[in-house]
Structures are given as structure tokens and as C-alpha cells.
Amino acid sequence: GLALRNSPELAVERRQIDVAKGALTKARVYPLNPELEIKPAVGSAKPRDLDKRVGTNAVEVVVSQTLQIKGQWGLRIEKATAELDRAGWTVSDAERRIRADVIRAWGDLLIAQERVKFFGEIVALNQTLFNISQQLFEADAVPRLDVLRAEVELRRALNDRTAEERNLAAARKELNLLIGRPSDFVHQAVGPLLYALGGLNLERLKRTAMESRPDLKAMRAGLQAVERELAIAKAERFFPEVGASVGYSNDLAIDGRDQRVLFGIAIPLPLFNRRQGEIETVLGERSRQTAAVTFVGARIDKEVAQAYDRFVASQRIVEEFVKRIVPQQEENFHLLREGYEAGQFRLTDVLLGQREFVEGRLRYLEAAAQYNAFAVELERAVGVPLLEAGRTP
């Protein structure tokens, strides 16, 4: 919600909706106003049978209106409506992208928090191992070298935790930027480490994307606007409008008063300009828009298929980590540490096992980060919410 309210990108796109609304209001108003023409005339004349001049005056009042007779008014309203629809779908598409960016940043924050937590556990384990080695050394059970190695591993773990804390701060700043929070605002992300998507079927996802993607709907609305523009150009090729007028004439002449009611009609003759250039231009634009709709549809199909394949593959990898690799590595490491404490293993064996344990857990967290990213990309590609809160794979 914060991202959608505070996003600068959305602010720009939403202004375009205001522009489109103004264009629709303009289109709904009949574009041609009536004209009032008044022609007064004052003068004098000298009849042949009189020695002096006699004053004369006349007035003519005409009201004229140009009428569009090929439905241009309605077509312009339909075009403006399509342009407003396109602006609305463009905003929806920006919201789709921003929502995906925020969800991905939230997932990155979850992973960063988990890495800091994990290295905190490694620090605690190394502290315990250092204490055990110290006790065993004091009991003459292990050499001094074990204590030194344990101390080195402890300091290395502390450095790793510091680096992960720095990465966590960067993840928080990235999320704050997206949702319009101050860069130093501290988020504590709460939720399952892994996003989950259920009931996925590739063909159904493709159909949903074709029906729901706002960028495709925006392209279709743009094509509809071009179709209406072409209809307007064709309507105005021959006799697009007529001018009708009605007037009154009052002429006070020498020999009396002459009053008349005037009617007129004006029809433009399309001898030269038949909108040839406009029609050719709009036809080209229609071809371009049609090709663009086809291209966007093909791109959406590809995006959904690729995102689906990546998600399914990453899901299998994460499941293998969760069900087998991580539990086995944890068990092996704890057995090694307990065996060292009991004098069954050397410290070198424990440290080697610990490094394998740390490496395995980091690989799992990297796989989890990729899994979440691919889940978000699939939702972004389909264009509708797919993530299920509270579930893990």
C-alpha cells in the first residue's frame, strides 16, 4: 500500500489519467458552436424625382450552425474513452511491476535476516567450541593449537556476521526506497522464509495472463483508439458536415420596408482534400498497433513459460535442501562436535565439518532467495496475485 501511494513512477502515470479525463470531457462537448452574424447598413439615396437625399437603413441577422453528419462526435467520444482506458491500464501495469518489486525486496529482507540469524548461531557455536577447547587444553586433553584454531574460527564467524548485518541494512534501504520510507527506517520482516504458490498449471497460467495482464489490455485499448481515429478520417472524406443557417432581413428603402426570412445551407465540396494523408497515416498506425498487440501477447506467453520453468526447477532444489540436505548436515555437525567434546574426533575434523555445514546452509539460503525471486517473477508474468501467505513448499 505504501509503495502504491508514494511511488514517483505511479504519480507520473496517474497524471496521465487526468489528462485523458480532460480529453474525454472535451470530446463530449459538441466541437462546433453556432455563429451569429449581424450586418447593419446605414446610408442615403437620392431618387431621380426628388431634389434631396433620403436616408436608408437595413439590418440582416443570421444564425448558422455547422453540423457533422457522419457521426464524428460519437466516434471522438469513443476514441477518448479508449484513451482513458489505456491510461488506466497503464497505471495498473505500473502497479503490477511495483508490487512485484516490493514483494521481491521483502523476500530479500527475509533472507538477509535469516543469514544474520544463522551467522549469529555460528558465532555462538564457535564460542562454545572455543570454550570446550580451552577446557580440554587445561585438562591436557588437547594441544594449545586447538585453542588457537578455535579462536580464529570464532573471529572469522564474527566478521562474517558483521558483513551479513551490512547486507541486511542494504536490503532494508532498498525496501524503504520502494515504499517511500526514510532510508534509516528499520523493518523487521515477519513471515515464512519461503513464498509458496499452489495449484500451478502452465496452460492455465498462460490463459490467465492473456486475460489479466494490464499492459496487454493497454495495447488493446490503444488499438481501439486508433480504430476510432481511422473511422473519423474515413467519415470526413466526403461531405463530412453541412452548414445550416436561418436569418432575418429588414431593409428600410426609399420605396418602403422590405422584410425577409432567410434560409441557407452550405456543403463543402471534397475536390482536393479528401483526408488522404490522414487515412494513410492512421492505417500505418493501426498496422503498428496490431503488430504491437501480437508482439506483447507473444512476449507474455514467453515470460510465463520461462518464469514457470525457473520456479519449478528452483522448487525442486529447495525441497531437496529442506527434506534431506539441511537435516543431514545439521546432524553430522552436531555428532562431530559432541564427538570432539568426548575426545573421539580432532578439532580439525570438527572445523572441517563446520565449514561444510556453513557452506551447505548458505547454499540453501541462496537457493531460497532464488526460489522467492522466481516465485515473484511468475506472479509478475501472470499479472494476478499467486503467492500464498503462510505456506512453505
N, C-alpha and C positions, 0 to 999 in steps of 0.2 A: 504493500500500500504506500509506504513512504517513497519508494522508488518511482511509482507511477505518479505521485503528486509532485515530486521535486525534480524529476528528470528534465534537464535542459532540452534534450532532444524532443521529448514529448511536448514541451512548451512550444517549440517551433512548429511541430506538426499540428497542434491544436489551433494555432493561429490560422493555419490554412483552412480549417473548418469554418472559422469566422468569415474568411474571405469567400468561401464557397456559399455560405449562407447569404452573404450580401449579394452575390451574383444571382442566386435564386430569387431573392426579393426583387431585384432589378428585372429579372425575366418575367416575373408575374405581373409587372406593371405594363400595360399596353404601351409600346415604344413610341407611338406617333400621336402627338397632341393635335387637336383641331386648331385651325388658324382663322383668325378674324381679320378681315380686310375692310377698311373704311376708306372710301375715295370721295372726299368732298371736292366740289368745284364751285368757284365763285368768279363771276366775270360780268361783262356787259356787251350789249349788241346794239347796232343802230339799223333798225328796219329801213327799208327804202322809202316807205311812205311817211316816215317821221323825221323831224329835224334834229331831235335829241336822242342820246343814247339811253337805253333801258337796261337796268340791272337784271342779271340772271344768276341762278344758283342751282346746283344739283348735288345729290349725295347718293352714293352707292355703298351698301353694306353687304358683304359676302362672308359666309361661314363655310369653310371647306375642311374636309377630313379625308386623309389617305387611309384606305382600308387594305389590309393584307388578306388576300382571298385564298391563299394556298396553305393555310394552317401554320404559318411560320411562328405565330405567337405560342401556340401549344407545343410545337417542336422545340422552341427555345426553352420553354419551361422544363420539358423532359430532359433536354441536354444539361441544364443547370442542376436538375435533380440528380442526374447521373454523376456530375462532377462533385456534388456534395457527398454522394455515396462513396465515390472514390477517395475523397479526403477522409471520410470516416474510417474506411477500411485501411487506409494508410496509417492512421493513428493506431488502429487495432494491431497492425503488423508491428509497429514500433513497440507497443506494449508487450507483444509476444516475445520479441527479442530481449527487451529489458527484463521481463520476468525470468527468462532463461538465464540471463547473466546473473541476476540476483540469486537464483537457486543454486547455480554453479558456485558462486562466491561463498554462499552459505555452506555448501558441501566442502569447499576448500578449507573453510574455517573449522568445520568439524574435524577434518583430517589433521589440520595443524594442531588443534587442541589435543587430539589423540596422540600425536607424535611427542608433544611436550610431556603429556602424562606418561607415555611409555619411557621416555628418557629419564623422567623423574623416578620411575620404578627401577631403571637400570642403575641410576646413581645410588638408590637405596640398596640394591643388590650388591653393588661394588663396595659400598660402605660396610655392609655385613661381611662380605668376603675379606675385606681388609682387616676387620676386627678378628675374624676367625684365624687368618694367617698370623696376626700378631699374637694371638693366644697360643697357637700351635708353636710359634717360634719361641715364645717364652717357656713353653713346656719342652723345648728341644726336640719337637716332633718334625719340624720343617726348617730349612735353612733361611738365613736372612734374605736371600734373593727372592723368596716367595713374598715377603712383606713389601719389598721394593716394587715387584711386579704388580702386586695388588694395588699399591698406591698409584702407580702410573695409570692403571686401568680406571681407577676412581677419578683421577684428574681428567682423563680423556672423556669419561662419561659426563663430567661437569661441563666441559667445553661443548660437547655435543648438545647438552640440554640448553646451554646459552644460545647456540646457533638456532635451535628449534624455536626458542622463545622469540628470537628476532624474526623468524619466518612467520610466526603466529601474529606478531604485531603488524607485519606487512599484509597478511590476509585480512586483518581487521580494518586496516586503512582502505584496502580495495573494496570491501563491503560498504564501508562508510561513504566512499565516493559514489557508489551506485545508488544508495538510498538517501543521499543528501544529509548525512550526519557529519558532525565535526570529525576531523581525521583522528583525534585522540579519544573519541568515544569508544568505550570498552564493551564489546559484545561477549556474552557467554552463550555460545550456541548450545542448544539443548535439543536432543532428538537422536534417533538411531544413526549410527555411523554410516550405514549403507542405505541409500534410497532403494525403493522397490517398485517394480512395475509388474502388474499381474494380468493374466489373460491376454497375452500378446499374440496377434496373428498378423503376419506381414500383409496379406492382401486386404484385410480389414483396415489395417493402419493406413495403407495407401488410399483406400476409398475415403476414409475419414479425412485425410489430408487434402484430397481433392475437393471435398465438400466444405472444409473448415478453414483452410489457410487464407488469412486475410489479404496477403499480398496477391494471391491469385484472384480473389474477389475484387481487389482494387484494379487489377488489369482488366477484368471483365467489365467493370463499371466504366473504365476509360474507353474501352471499345464501344460500349453502348453510347457514350457521349459522342464519339466520332461518327457513329451511325446516324445520330440525330443531326449532327452538323452536315453530313452528306445529304440527308433528306431536305434540310433547309436550302442548301445550294441548288439542289435539283428543283425544288419548288419555285425558286426565284429565277429560273432560266427564261420562262415565257410568261408574260403577263402576271407578275407576282403580286401586283397591287393596282388598285384604281383609286382615283381621286374623285370624290363626290362633293358637290358644293350647292348651296342654296343661298339666295341673296334677295335683296330688296333695293329697288332703284326709285328715287324720287327726283324728277327733273322739272324745275320751275323755269319754263321757257317763255319766250315773248308771247306766244300764242296760247299759253295755258299751262296747266300742270300735267306732267306725264309720269304715272306711277306703274311700276312693273315688278313682278316676282321673277327671279332669275334661277334657273337650274343649270347645272353643268356636270360634266363627267370628263375625267382625264385618264387616258390609258397610255402608259409608256410603251413605245414600240421597241422590241428587242432586236434591233437591226445590227448592232455592233457588239454590245456587251451581253453575252449570254452566260456569264459566270463560268466560262470555260476554264480559266486558270484556277478558280476556287475549287471546282469539281475535281480537276486533275490533282490538285494538292491534297484534297481530303481523301480521294481514292488511294493515293500513296500512303497517307497516314493510316487509313483503315488497314491496308495490307501490312504495314509495320506493326500496328497494334495486334492484328490477328496472329502474326508470327510471334510476337512477344508473349501472347497468352499461351500459345503452343509451347514455346520455349520454357516458360515458367512452370507449366504443367509437367514437362519432361524433367526439369530440374528438381521439382518436388518429389517426383517418383524416385529419382536417383538418390536424393537426400534421405528419404525414408528408408530405402533399401540399405544404403550404406550404414546409416545410424543403427538400424535393426541388427545387421550382421555384427557390427562392432559391439553392440550391447550384449548380444547373445554370447559372443566369444568371451567378453570380459566377465560375464556372469558365470560361465563355466570355470574360469580361472579363480574367481573369488570363492566359489563353492568348494573347490579343491583345497584352497587355503583354510577356509573355515572348518571344513569337516575333517581334514586329515593333517595337513602340513603344520599348521599352528599348534594344534593339541600335541602332536608328536614331538615337535621341537621343545615345547614347554616341559613336557615330561622328561625328555632326555636331559635338558639343562638342570632341572631340579634333582634328578638322580646323580648327575655329576657333582653338583655342589654338596649334596648330602654325603656322597662317597668321599669327597675330599675332606670333609669335616670328620669323617670316620677313619681317615687315613688310607682309604682304598685307592684314591687317584692322586696324581700330582696336580699342582696348581696349573701347570701348562695345559693339562687336559681340560681343566675347568675353564680357563680363559679361552681356549680354542672353541669349546662348546658354547661359551657365552657369545663369542663373536658370531658363530653360526646362528645362534638364537636371535641376536640383534639383527643380523642381515636378513634372516627369514621374516622377522616381524616387519622390518622396513619394506621388504618386497611386498608383503601383504598389504601394508598401508598404501604403497604406490598403486597396487592393483585395485584397492578400494577407491582411491582417488580417480583412477581411470574409469572404473565402473560407474561411479557417480556422474562423471563428466559425460560418458556415453549415454547414460540414462537421461540426462538433461538434454543432450543433443537430439535424442529420439523424440522427446516431448516437443522440443523446438521445431523439429522437422514435421511432426504431425499437426501441430498447431492447436492442440487441445490439452488440458491437464491429464497427465497419465500417472504421475508419481503418487504412490500410496503411502501416507504417513503411518508410522508405527510398525511397518513390516520390514523384515530383512530377508535377503534371499535364502 
